[in-house]
C-alpha cells in the first residue's frame, strides 16, 4: 500500500485536566513509500454478474492500522470457450486507519478517563492516528486457475477522501483491549512537527492502490 508521509521530528504532549497522566513524547517520523497490508474479503454473488463484498486488512510495520470496506462490483467473462478470464469494475466505501506509534508509557492515574472511557491499566500504548474515509472505484481482472481458485489483480483510486487526525490511547488486559481517542483540536493536546503545530495529516494513503490476491470459492 503506497503511503504519503510527512517526515520530521514529532513532539506530542497530552495533559488531561485533573490527571497525573501527562506524557510528553518525542519521536522521529521516517520517510517511507510502501507498507504491507495483508487482508482478505468475503464476497457474495447475488446476481449473475454482480457481487457484494466486505473487505478487511491489517497494516504492518512502524505504521500500523487497518482497513474496512464495503462495496459492489460487476464481473464479466471475456473467455467463454477457454479458461475463464474475468474483468471486473466496482465501487467500495472504505475506512482506513493509519497509526504512527509513539510507545507504551506508564500510567500513574488509576482513574484516568479519556472521552468517557476509563483507562486504568498500568501502561498505555499511544499513537498518532489518521482516519481516512471515502469512495474507491476499482478496476481489475481475475484468472480462474481451477473450479475453486482465482488469481486477482485490481487497481483502486481514492475519490475525494476525508481525513481526521487524533491521539489514540489503548490499554490491553489479557485478551481484552480498550481504547479512546483525543481530537487534535483539544486544548489538552499539543502536537508539533519540526517545531511547528501539526495541521495536515502525518500519514495518509496515496490516491492509487494495487491489490494482488488469491480467491477461493464458487462464483
MDAnalysis code that builds the backbone (N, CA, C; Angstrom):
import MDAnalysis as mda
import numpy as np

u = mda.Universe.empty(657, n_residues=219, atom_resindex=np.repeat(np.arange(219), 3), trajectory=True)
u.add_TopologyAttr("name", ["N", "CA", "C"] * 219)
u.add_TopologyAttr("resid", np.arange(1, 220))
u.add_TopologyAttr("resname", ["UNK", "UNK", "UNK", "UNK", "UNK", "UNK", "UNK", "UNK", "UNK", "UNK", "UNK", "UNK", "UNK", "UNK", "UNK", "UNK", "UNK", "UNK", "UNK", "UNK", "UNK", "UNK", "UNK", "UNK", "UNK", "UNK", "UNK", "UNK", "UNK", "UNK", "UNK", "UNK", "UNK", "UNK", "UNK", "UNK", "UNK", "UNK", "UNK", "UNK", "UNK", "UNK", "UNK", "UNK", "UNK", "UNK", "UNK", "UNK", "UNK", "UNK", "UNK", "UNK", "UNK", "UNK", "UNK", "UNK", "UNK", "UNK", "UNK", "UNK", "UNK", "UNK", "UNK", "UNK", "UNK", "UNK", "UNK", "UNK", "UNK", "UNK", "UNK", "UNK", "UNK", "UNK", "UNK", "UNK", "UNK", "UNK", "UNK", "UNK", "UNK", "UNK", "UNK", "UNK", "UNK", "UNK", "UNK", "UNK", "UNK", "UNK", "UNK", "UNK", "UNK", "UNK", "UNK", "UNK", "UNK", "UNK", "UNK", "UNK", "UNK", "UNK", "UNK", "UNK", "UNK", "UNK", "UNK", "UNK", "UNK", "UNK", "UNK", "UNK", "UNK", "UNK", "UNK", "UNK", "UNK", "UNK", "UNK", "UNK", "UNK", "UNK", "UNK", "UNK", "UNK", "UNK", "UNK", "UNK", "UNK", "UNK", "UNK", "UNK", "UNK", "UNK", "UNK", "UNK", "UNK", "UNK", "UNK", "UNK", "UNK", "UNK", "UNK", "UNK", "UNK", "UNK", "UNK", "UNK", "UNK", "UNK", "UNK", "UNK", "UNK", "UNK", "UNK", "UNK", "UNK", "UNK", "UNK", "UNK", "UNK", "UNK", "UNK", "UNK", "UNK", "UNK", "UNK", "UNK", "UNK", "UNK", "UNK", "UNK", "UNK", "UNK", "UNK", "UNK", "UNK", "UNK", "UNK", "UNK", "UNK", "UNK", "UNK", "UNK", "UNK", "UNK", "UNK", "UNK", "UNK", "UNK", "UNK", "UNK", "UNK", "UNK", "UNK", "UNK", "UNK", "UNK", "UNK", "UNK", "UNK", "UNK", "UNK", "UNK", "UNK", "UNK", "UNK", "UNK", "UNK", "UNK", "UNK", "UNK", "UNK", "UNK", "UNK", "UNK", "UNK", "UNK", "UNK"])
u.atoms.positions = np.array([
    [0.848, -1.185, 0.000],
    [0.000, 0.000, 0.000],
    [0.883, 1.234, 0.000],
    [0.801, 2.085, -1.032],
    [1.628, 3.287, -1.073],
    [1.120, 4.335, -0.088],
    [2.063, 4.946, 0.648],
    [1.727, 5.929, 1.669],
    [2.359, 7.277, 1.344],
    [1.730, 8.334, 1.841],
    [2.289, 9.673, 1.759],
    [2.577, 10.117, 3.182],
    [3.873, 10.246, 3.529],
    [4.306, 10.510, 4.904],
    [5.043, 11.840, 4.962],
    [4.736, 12.628, 6.010],
    [5.475, 13.865, 6.268],
    [6.533, 13.572, 7.324],
    [7.812, 13.469, 6.934],
    [8.855, 13.110, 7.909],
    [9.285, 14.301, 8.748],
    [9.942, 13.996, 9.863],
    [10.479, 15.058, 10.703],
    [10.491, 14.672, 12.163],
    [10.746, 15.675, 13.008],
    [10.785, 15.481, 14.460],
    [9.416, 15.801, 15.043],
    [8.834, 14.824, 15.720],
    [7.484, 14.936, 16.249],
    [7.535, 15.110, 17.767],
    [6.744, 16.045, 18.282],
    [6.636, 16.269, 19.718],
    [5.159, 16.267, 20.091],
    [4.787, 15.360, 21.002],
    [3.388, 15.219, 21.431],
    [3.326, 15.365, 22.939],
    [2.469, 16.255, 23.411],
    [2.243, 16.407, 24.850],
    [0.739, 16.381, 25.101],
    [0.352, 15.626, 26.118],
    [-1.067, 15.466, 26.447],
    [-1.219, 15.602, 27.957],
    [-2.063, 16.530, 28.389],
    [-2.233, 16.790, 29.814],
    [-3.717, 16.896, 30.136],
    [-4.400, 15.748, 30.341],
    [-5.822, 15.794, 30.688],
    [-6.040, 16.489, 32.024],
    [-7.074, 17.292, 32.089],
    [-7.355, 18.087, 33.276],
    [-7.577, 17.208, 34.502],
    [-6.885, 17.543, 35.599],
    [-7.072, 16.837, 36.853],
    [-6.455, 15.467, 36.924],
    [-5.542, 15.149, 36.004],
    [-4.925, 13.819, 35.978],
    [-3.418, 13.922, 36.171],
    [-2.851, 12.889, 36.795],
    [-1.404, 12.813, 36.936],
    [-0.744, 12.200, 35.702],
    [-1.549, 11.739, 34.762],
    [-1.027, 11.192, 33.499],
    [-0.821, 12.373, 32.545],
    [0.425, 12.704, 32.251],
    [0.734, 13.862, 31.413],
    [1.979, 13.578, 30.580],
    [1.886, 12.688, 29.596],
    [3.077, 12.307, 28.832],
    [3.548, 13.408, 27.882],
    [4.855, 13.462, 27.713],
    [5.496, 14.294, 26.691],
    [6.396, 13.357, 25.893],
    [6.125, 13.234, 24.596],
    [6.783, 12.214, 23.779],
    [7.457, 12.872, 22.583],
    [8.722, 12.539, 22.373],
    [9.453, 12.966, 21.183],
    [9.706, 11.740, 20.316],
    [9.469, 11.875, 19.027],
    [9.655, 10.754, 18.104],
    [10.144, 11.286, 16.766],
    [10.770, 10.413, 16.013],
    [11.238, 10.748, 14.672],
    [10.388, 10.003, 13.652],
    [9.793, 10.737, 12.736],
    [8.977, 10.137, 11.675],
    [9.861, 9.980, 10.451],
    [10.088, 8.739, 10.067],
    [10.964, 8.469, 8.925],
    [10.148, 8.419, 7.640],
    [10.733, 8.884, 6.539],
    [10.010, 8.796, 5.257],
    [9.896, 7.354, 4.816],
    [8.758, 7.027, 4.250],
    [8.547, 5.688, 3.705],
    [7.555, 5.788, 2.559],
    [7.577, 4.829, 1.651],
    [6.712, 4.888, 0.487],
    [5.704, 3.743, 0.445],
    [6.057, 2.612, 1.038],
    [5.180, 1.449, 0.961],
    [5.022, 0.828, 2.341],
    [3.868, 0.202, 2.569],
    [3.633, -0.547, 3.782],
    [2.843, -1.790, 3.415],
    [3.160, -2.918, 4.048],
    [2.455, -4.164, 3.761],
    [1.090, -4.151, 4.438],
    [0.065, -4.651, 3.730],
    [-1.269, -4.733, 4.298],
    [-1.926, -6.052, 3.883],
    [-1.575, -7.166, 4.563],
    [-2.269, -8.422, 4.271],
    [-3.724, -8.315, 4.697],
    [-4.594, -8.987, 3.982],
    [-6.020, -8.925, 4.309],
    [-6.809, -9.921, 3.501],
    [-8.103, -9.741, 3.496],
    [-8.979, -10.644, 2.776],
    [-10.332, -10.003, 2.562],
    [-11.275, -10.794, 2.053],
    [-12.619, -10.277, 1.821],
    [-13.605, -11.433, 1.783],
    [-14.842, -11.110, 2.089],
    [-15.968, -12.017, 1.903],
    [-16.786, -11.499, 0.730],
    [-17.116, -12.395, -0.199],
    [-17.833, -11.984, -1.405],
    [-19.083, -12.844, -1.574],
    [-20.152, -12.185, -2.034],
    [-21.419, -12.887, -2.235],
    [-22.019, -12.466, -3.571],
    [-22.206, -13.441, -4.459],
    [-22.814, -13.138, -5.759],
    [-24.326, -13.227, -5.625],
    [-25.000, -12.084, -5.778],
    [-26.444, -12.051, -5.631],
    [-27.172, -11.964, -6.973],
    [-26.416, -11.817, -8.064],
    [-26.957, -11.858, -9.421],
    [-25.906, -12.503, -10.310],
    [-26.234, -12.745, -11.577],
    [-25.320, -13.487, -12.446],
    [-23.951, -12.840, -12.543],
    [-23.912, -11.524, -12.596],
    [-22.633, -10.833, -12.773],
    [-22.342, -9.807, -11.688],
    [-23.169, -9.749, -10.650],
    [-22.989, -8.755, -9.598],
    [-22.596, -9.430, -8.295],
    [-21.611, -8.827, -7.603],
    [-21.067, -9.393, -6.368],
    [-20.982, -8.297, -5.312],
    [-21.429, -8.617, -4.094],
    [-21.240, -7.730, -2.942],
    [-19.986, -8.178, -2.188],
    [-19.276, -7.209, -1.608],
    [-18.001, -7.547, -0.965],
    [-17.821, -6.775, 0.326],
    [-17.292, -7.467, 1.348],
    [-16.780, -6.815, 2.549],
    [-15.296, -7.150, 2.641],
    [-14.458, -6.144, 2.697],
    [-13.012, -6.362, 2.730],
    [-12.390, -5.835, 4.006],
    [-11.242, -6.405, 4.372],
    [-10.534, -6.010, 5.581],
    [-9.043, -6.217, 5.373],
    [-8.245, -5.483, 6.123],
    [-6.798, -5.626, 6.044],
    [-6.151, -5.079, 7.295],
    [-4.915, -5.515, 7.560],
    [-4.158, -5.073, 8.728],
    [-2.820, -4.520, 8.261],
    [-2.550, -3.275, 8.593],
    [-1.301, -2.629, 8.188],
    [-0.202, -3.033, 9.165],
    [0.930, -3.469, 8.630],
    [2.053, -3.929, 9.438],
    [3.218, -2.958, 9.360],
    [4.115, -3.048, 10.351],
    [5.326, -2.243, 10.328],
    [5.277, -1.120, 11.345],
    [6.120, -0.125, 11.134],
    [6.180, 1.003, 12.070],
    [4.866, 1.777, 12.065],
    [4.276, 1.936, 10.883],
    [2.926, 2.477, 10.776],
    [1.965, 1.299, 10.801],
    [1.016, 1.338, 11.733],
    [0.057, 0.246, 11.861],
    [-1.356, 0.772, 11.670],
    [-2.279, -0.158, 11.544],
    [-3.665, 0.250, 11.371],
    [-4.484, -0.840, 10.734],
    [-5.575, -0.448, 10.102],
    [-6.456, -1.428, 9.497],
    [-7.397, -0.788, 8.504],
    [-7.951, -1.640, 7.633],
    [-8.865, -1.209, 6.579],
    [-10.159, -2.000, 6.680],
    [-11.285, -1.309, 6.494],
    [-12.584, -1.951, 6.334],
    [-13.270, -1.310, 5.141],
    [-13.884, -2.128, 4.296],
    [-14.550, -1.588, 3.111],
    [-15.782, -2.426, 2.772],
    [-16.757, -1.747, 2.195],
    [-17.989, -2.386, 1.743],
    [-18.239, -1.916, 0.324],
    [-18.637, -2.831, -0.552],
    [-18.848, -2.395, -1.917],
    [-19.510, -3.430, -2.804],
    [-19.667, -3.036, -4.061],
    [-20.236, -3.867, -5.113],
    [-19.304, -3.846, -6.308],
    [-19.299, -4.950, -7.066],
    [-18.583, -4.925, -8.338],
    [-19.282, -5.818, -9.356],
    [-18.995, -5.524, -10.620],
    [-19.556, -6.244, -11.762],
    [-18.428, -7.012, -12.428],
    [-18.658, -8.277, -12.743],
    [-17.616, -9.099, -13.376],
    [-18.168, -9.729, -14.651],
    [-17.295, -9.761, -15.675],
    [-17.705, -10.270, -16.982],
    [-16.623, -11.175, -17.531],
    [-17.015, -12.335, -18.032],
    [-16.084, -13.320, -18.563],
    [-15.766, -13.017, -20.018],
    [-14.491, -12.724, -20.298],
    [-14.057, -12.442, -21.664],
    [-13.713, -13.697, -22.452],
    [-13.591, -14.822, -21.784],
    [-13.151, -16.063, -22.430],
    [-14.200, -17.142, -22.184],
    [-15.228, -17.161, -23.021],
    [-16.341, -18.073, -22.809],
    [-15.990, -19.531, -23.142],
    [-15.065, -19.754, -24.071],
    [-14.784, -21.109, -24.541],
    [-13.493, -21.697, -23.972],
    [-12.701, -20.902, -23.304],
    [-11.436, -21.386, -22.771],
    [-11.409, -21.124, -21.262],
    [-10.231, -21.146, -20.684],
    [-10.110, -20.881, -19.251],
    [-10.719, -19.511, -18.927],
    [-11.668, -19.435, -17.979],
    [-12.348, -18.164, -17.711],
    [-11.370, -17.052, -17.314],
    [-11.545, -15.907, -17.945],
    [-10.787, -14.702, -17.633],
    [-11.784, -13.562, -17.496],
    [-11.879, -13.009, -16.283],
    [-12.895, -12.012, -15.990],
    [-12.280, -10.623, -15.884],
    [-13.021, -9.627, -16.325],
    [-12.739, -8.243, -15.972],
    [-13.797, -7.828, -14.951],
    [-13.400, -6.916, -14.059],
    [-14.325, -6.511, -13.002],
    [-14.162, -5.027, -12.713],
    [-15.261, -4.392, -12.388],
    [-15.254, -2.974, -12.041],
    [-16.291, -2.749, -10.951],
    [-15.959, -1.901, -9.996],
    [-16.880, -1.689, -8.891],
    [-16.555, -0.458, -8.088],
    [-17.231, -0.350, -6.942],
    [-17.085, 0.807, -6.077],
    [-17.152, 0.352, -4.621],
    [-16.170, 0.788, -3.813],
    [-16.134, 0.494, -2.377],
    [-16.263, 1.787, -1.586],
    [-16.820, 1.653, -0.384],
    [-16.723, 2.719, 0.612],
    [-15.781, 2.208, 1.693],
    [-14.665, 2.909, 1.910],
    [-13.587, 2.385, 2.740],
    [-13.259, 3.309, 3.906],
    [-12.834, 2.680, 5.005],
    [-12.294, 3.392, 6.157],
    [-10.917, 2.820, 6.460],
    [-9.903, 3.662, 6.401],
    [-8.524, 3.232, 6.626],
    [-7.952, 3.999, 7.812],
    [-7.430, 3.268, 8.795],
    [-6.791, 3.884, 9.955],
    [-5.293, 3.589, 9.906],
    [-4.487, 4.650, 9.996],
    [-3.035, 4.528, 9.988],
    [-2.501, 5.186, 11.257],
    [-1.661, 4.472, 11.979],
    [-1.214, 4.942, 13.285],
    [0.306, 4.965, 13.365],
    [0.856, 6.153, 13.645],
    [2.272, 6.297, 13.955],
    [2.449, 6.002, 15.436],
    [3.127, 4.916, 15.763],
    [3.265, 4.518, 17.158],
    [4.174, 5.480, 17.915],
    [3.771, 5.809, 19.139],
    [4.546, 6.701, 19.988],
    [5.151, 5.990, 21.192],
    [4.771, 4.741, 21.412],
    [5.350, 3.981, 22.512],
    [4.319, 3.592, 23.554],
    [4.770, 2.797, 24.512],
    [3.936, 2.341, 25.633],
    [4.489, 2.967, 26.908],
    [3.643, 3.718, 27.626],
    [4.101, 4.542, 28.739],
    [3.397, 4.167, 30.043],
    [4.056, 4.387, 31.190],
    [3.411, 4.136, 32.484],
    [2.216, 5.065, 32.686],
    [1.189, 4.533, 33.337],
    [0.001, 5.319, 33.660],
    [-0.160, 5.381, 35.176],
    [0.176, 6.511, 35.798],
    [0.072, 6.612, 37.261],
    [-1.351, 6.895, 37.752],
    [-2.286, 7.146, 36.848],
    [-3.648, 7.542, 37.218],
    [-4.601, 6.357, 37.050],
    [-4.993, 5.736, 38.174],
    [-5.904, 4.588, 38.125],
    [-7.327, 4.995, 37.770],
    [-7.625, 6.289, 37.805],
    [-8.969, 6.781, 37.492],
    [-8.999, 7.601, 36.208],
    [-8.029, 7.360, 35.329],
    [-7.952, 8.128, 34.092],
    [-9.173, 7.866, 33.212],
    [-9.806, 8.936, 32.762],
    [-10.921, 8.843, 31.827],
    [-10.607, 9.720, 30.622],
    [-10.743, 9.117, 29.448],
    [-10.495, 9.829, 28.193],
    [-11.725, 9.658, 27.313],
    [-12.356, 10.761, 26.990],
    [-13.557, 10.733, 26.155],
    [-14.611, 9.773, 26.721],
    [-14.742, 9.753, 28.044],
    [-15.734, 8.912, 28.695],
    [-15.316, 7.474, 28.914],
    [-14.134, 7.093, 28.446],
    [-13.630, 5.721, 28.601],
    [-12.605, 5.672, 29.722],
    [-12.792, 4.734, 30.641],
    [-11.837, 4.589, 31.733],
    [-10.670, 3.728, 31.283],
    [-9.463, 4.255, 31.447],
    [-8.236, 3.552, 31.101],
    [-7.382, 3.476, 32.365],
    [-7.437, 2.343, 33.050],
    [-6.739, 2.235, 34.339],
    [-5.634, 1.195, 34.340],
    [-5.182, 0.779, 33.168],
    [-4.051, -0.150, 33.109],
    [-2.776, 0.571, 33.549],
    [-1.798, -0.203, 34.004],
    [-0.557, 0.401, 34.491],
    [0.287, 0.979, 33.360],
    [0.071, 0.504, 32.114],
    [0.788, 1.040, 30.954],
    [-0.206, 1.223, 29.817],
    [-0.030, 2.304, 29.066],
    [-0.897, 2.617, 27.935],
    [-0.054, 2.785, 26.674],
    [-0.565, 2.278, 25.573],
    [0.073, 2.484, 24.273],
    [-0.521, 3.721, 23.628],
    [0.346, 4.590, 23.099],
    [-0.106, 5.823, 22.465],
    [0.311, 5.827, 21.001],
    [-0.518, 6.450, 20.182],
    [-0.203, 6.593, 18.770],
    [-0.933, 7.785, 18.176],
    [-0.355, 8.358, 17.149],
    [-0.999, 9.449, 16.419],
    [-1.667, 8.827, 15.195],
    [-2.985, 8.892, 15.167],
    [-3.762, 8.128, 14.191],
    [-4.458, 9.040, 13.187],
    [-4.381, 8.649, 11.913],
    [-5.107, 9.321, 10.844],
    [-6.186, 8.380, 10.327],
    [-7.420, 8.873, 10.264],
    [-8.549, 8.083, 9.768],
    [-8.971, 8.664, 8.421],
    [-8.900, 7.855, 7.385],
    [-9.274, 8.269, 6.029],
    [-10.513, 7.506, 5.601],
    [-11.537, 8.222, 5.157],
    [-12.760, 7.590, 4.646],
    [-13.057, 8.148, 3.263],
    [-13.710, 7.340, 2.442],
    [-14.083, 7.808, 1.113],
    [-14.427, 6.662, 0.192],
    [-14.775, 7.010, -1.020],
    [-15.144, 6.025, -2.032],
    [-13.918, 5.647, -2.857],
    [-13.878, 4.377, -3.251],
    [-12.783, 3.852, -4.050],
    [-13.328, 3.078, -5.252],
    [-13.430, 3.703, -6.434],
    [-13.699, 2.901, -7.628],
    [-12.507, 2.012, -7.922],
    [-12.774, 0.819, -8.434],
    [-11.679, -0.104, -8.719],
    [-11.936, -0.858, -10.010],
    [-10.851, -1.253, -10.630],
    [-10.882, -1.975, -11.902],
    [-9.855, -3.096, -11.831],
    [-10.249, -4.296, -12.247],
    [-9.319, -5.406, -12.127],
    [-9.636, -6.553, -13.056],
    [-8.906, -7.640, -12.844],
    [-9.061, -8.839, -13.669],
    [-8.881, -10.074, -12.796],
    [-9.568, -11.166, -13.177],
    [-9.462, -12.445, -12.486],
    [-9.152, -13.534, -13.501],
    [-8.243, -14.411, -13.144],
    [-7.948, -15.586, -13.949],
    [-8.312, -16.816, -13.143],
    [-9.199, -17.646, -13.673],
    [-9.615, -18.849, -12.961],
    [-8.551, -19.931, -13.132],
    [-7.964, -20.368, -11.999],
    [-6.939, -21.404, -12.029],
    [-7.554, -22.794, -12.076],
    [-8.627, -22.968, -11.323],
    [-9.422, -24.203, -11.383],
    [-10.821, -23.855, -10.883],
    [-11.619, -24.862, -10.564],
    [-13.014, -24.611, -10.202],
    [-13.155, -23.843, -8.894],
    [-12.099, -23.813, -8.061],
    [-12.196, -23.181, -6.751],
    [-11.309, -21.955, -6.555],
    [-10.250, -21.822, -7.336],
    [-9.275, -20.766, -7.094],
    [-9.196, -19.804, -8.275],
    [-9.104, -18.500, -7.945],
    [-8.948, -17.459, -8.955],
    [-7.841, -16.507, -8.517],
    [-7.021, -16.113, -9.464],
    [-5.962, -15.132, -9.225],
    [-6.505, -13.747, -9.560],
    [-6.291, -12.781, -8.664],
    [-6.885, -11.455, -8.796],
    [-5.812, -10.378, -8.835],
    [-5.987, -9.407, -9.727],
    [-5.184, -8.192, -9.757],
    [-6.141, -7.024, -9.924],
    [-6.025, -6.017, -9.036],
    [-7.008, -4.942, -9.032],
    [-6.345, -3.620, -8.653],
    [-6.738, -2.552, -9.313],
    [-6.254, -1.204, -9.003],
    [-7.422, -0.359, -8.515],
    [-7.148, 0.519, -7.538],
    [-8.206, 1.366, -6.979],
    [-7.710, 2.801, -6.873],
    [-8.659, 3.719, -6.633],
    [-8.332, 5.144, -6.554],
    [-9.251, 5.805, -5.525],
    [-8.667, 6.566, -4.604],
    [-9.461, 7.299, -3.614],
    [-10.083, 8.522, -4.276],
    [-11.394, 8.667, -4.162],
    [-12.114, 9.818, -4.705],
    [-12.514, 10.739, -3.557],
    [-11.940, 11.925, -3.514],
    [-12.246, 12.945, -2.504],
    [-12.266, 12.361, -1.090],
    [-11.160, 11.770, -0.658],
    [-11.138, 11.192, 0.697],
    [-11.214, 12.263, 1.773],
    [-11.806, 11.899, 2.903],
    [-11.868, 12.785, 4.073],
    [-10.948, 12.210, 5.146],
    [-10.237, 13.091, 5.833],
    [-9.303, 12.630, 6.857],
    [-9.523, 13.396, 8.161],
    [-9.236, 12.711, 9.241],
    [-9.167, 13.369, 10.545],
    [-7.996, 12.754, 11.308],
    [-7.428, 13.534, 12.206],
    [-6.266, 13.064, 12.949],
    [-6.558, 13.154, 14.444],
    [-6.073, 12.172, 15.198],
    [-6.397, 12.083, 16.624],
    [-5.289, 11.333, 17.355],
    [-5.241, 11.544, 18.651],
    [-4.353, 10.778, 19.517],
    [-5.115, 9.538, 19.989],
    [-4.507, 8.382, 19.840],
    [-5.113, 7.121, 20.253],
    [-4.415, 6.612, 21.510],
    [-5.188, 6.298, 22.539],
    [-4.678, 5.682, 23.768],
    [-5.325, 4.314, 23.902],
    [-4.504, 3.291, 24.163],
    [-5.007, 1.923, 24.173],
    [-4.423, 1.160, 25.359],
    [-5.274, 0.391, 26.025],
    [-4.816, -0.490, 27.089],
    [-5.170, -1.928, 26.727],
    [-4.368, -2.869, 27.225],
    [-4.590, -4.282, 26.968],
    [-4.610, -5.023, 28.291],
    [-5.687, -5.794, 28.494],
    [-5.822, -6.618, 29.687],
    [-6.153, -8.037, 29.247],
    [-5.126, -8.881, 29.192],
    [-5.336, -10.241, 28.706],
    [-5.726, -10.216, 27.242],
    [-6.902, -10.788, 26.949],
    [-7.379, -10.802, 25.567],
    [-8.215, -9.568, 25.233],
    [-8.441, -8.698, 26.210],
    [-9.345, -7.569, 26.018],
    [-8.553, -6.278, 25.824],
    [-9.098, -5.425, 24.959],
    [-8.496, -4.130, 24.687],
    [-9.544, -3.032, 24.844],
    [-9.107, -1.900, 25.367],
    [-9.939, -0.707, 25.424],
    [-9.138, 0.440, 24.840],
    [-9.815, 1.337, 24.157],
    [-9.102, 2.479, 23.599],
    [-9.987, 3.711, 23.608],
    [-9.358, 4.844, 23.518],
    [-10.043, 6.130, 23.458],
    [-9.224, 7.056, 22.568],
    [-9.886, 8.061, 22.026],
    [-9.211, 8.993, 21.128],
    [-9.419, 10.426, 21.607],
    [-8.448, 11.274, 21.259],
    [-8.491, 12.701, 21.582],
    [-8.263, 13.468, 20.288],
    [-9.170, 14.365, 19.951],
    [-9.039, 15.165, 18.735],
    [-7.860, 16.125, 18.855],
    [-7.230, 16.423, 17.719],
    [-6.119, 17.371, 17.722],
    [-6.570, 18.786, 18.087],
    [-7.867, 19.047, 18.029],
    [-8.372, 20.366, 18.401],
    [-8.532, 20.525, 19.912],
    [-8.320, 19.446, 20.682],
    [-8.469, 19.515, 22.127],
    [-7.401, 20.433, 22.730],
    [-7.788, 21.314, 23.657],
    [-6.783, 22.184, 24.304],
    [-5.826, 21.398, 25.203],
    [-6.152, 20.142, 25.540],
    [-5.294, 19.319, 26.386],
    [-4.170, 18.643, 25.597],
    [-4.265, 18.712, 24.263],
    [-3.306, 18.020, 23.400],
    [-2.529, 19.017, 22.559],
    [-1.213, 18.801, 22.494],
    [-0.344, 19.644, 21.671],
    [0.540, 18.747, 20.816],
    [0.490, 18.959, 19.497],
    [1.286, 18.152, 18.558],
    [2.064, 19.094, 17.652],
    [3.395, 18.887, 17.598],
    [4.257, 19.691, 16.744],
    [5.110, 18.789, 15.864],
    [5.323, 19.235, 14.640],
    [6.235, 18.568, 13.724],
    [7.249, 19.593, 13.249],
    [8.523, 19.288, 13.497],
    [9.607, 20.220, 13.159],
    [9.359, 21.599, 13.786],
    [8.941, 21.581, 15.075],
    [8.729, 22.790, 15.880],
    [7.582, 23.668, 15.382],
    [6.705, 23.114, 14.556],
    [5.533, 23.835, 14.083],
    [4.281, 23.017, 14.415],
    [3.163, 23.692, 14.752],
    [1.924, 22.941, 15.012],
    [1.546, 22.074, 13.810],
    [1.116, 20.860, 14.105],
    [0.748, 19.926, 13.041],
    [-0.680, 20.221, 12.591],
    [-0.826, 20.611, 11.332],
    [-2.145, 20.930, 10.784],
    [-2.616, 19.875, 9.785],
    [-1.706, 19.376, 8.967],
    [-2.083, 18.383, 7.958],
    [-1.808, 16.981, 8.476],
    [-2.488, 15.946, 7.923],
    [-2.277, 14.575, 8.396],
    [-0.825, 14.131, 8.244],
    [-0.356, 13.374, 9.233],
    [1.037, 12.931, 9.256],
    [1.292, 11.833, 8.233],
    [0.338, 10.897, 8.111],
    [0.495, 9.794, 7.168],
    [-0.875, 9.458, 6.588],
    [-0.957, 9.426, 5.264],
    [-2.205, 9.129, 4.564],
    [-1.899, 8.190, 3.392],
    [-2.905, 7.455, 2.911],
    [-2.670, 6.636, 1.719],
    [-2.582, 7.509, 0.486],
    [-1.750, 7.113, -0.451],
    [-1.753, 7.788, -1.736],
    [-3.010, 7.396, -2.507],
    [-3.336, 8.185, -3.503],
    [-4.613, 8.014, -4.197],
    [-4.748, 6.642, -4.864],
    [-3.662, 6.187, -5.505],
    [-3.722, 4.919, -6.224],
    [-3.284, 3.766, -5.313],
    [-3.940, 2.634, -5.443],
    [-3.559, 1.431, -4.719],
    [-3.697, 0.212, -5.611],
    [-2.974, -0.848, -5.286],
    [-2.997, -2.088, -6.059],
    [-3.212, -3.252, -5.109],
    [-4.074, -4.172, -5.501],
    [-4.345, -5.366, -4.705],
    [-4.044, -6.609, -5.544],
    [-3.257, -7.513, -4.991],
    [-2.952, -8.792, -5.620],
    [-3.381, -9.889, -4.659],
    [-4.149, -10.860, -5.135],
    [-4.643, -11.857, -4.201],
    [-5.058, -13.157, -4.870],
    [-5.384, -14.105, -4.017],
    [-5.882, -15.414, -4.435],
    [-7.258, -15.602, -3.828],
    [-8.241, -15.862, -4.655],
    [-9.616, -16.052, -4.208],
    [-9.956, -17.528, -4.144],
    [-10.777, -17.867, -3.167],
    [-11.247, -19.236, -3.027],
    [-12.763, -19.224, -2.939],
    [-13.416, -20.064, -3.704],
    [-14.865, -20.164, -3.615],
    [-15.491, -20.471, -4.959],
    [-16.779, -20.650, -4.938],
    [-17.542, -20.945, -6.135],
    [-18.305, -19.685, -6.540],
    [-17.875, -19.060, -7.632],
    [-18.507, -17.828, -8.068],
    [-19.397, -18.061, -9.288],
])
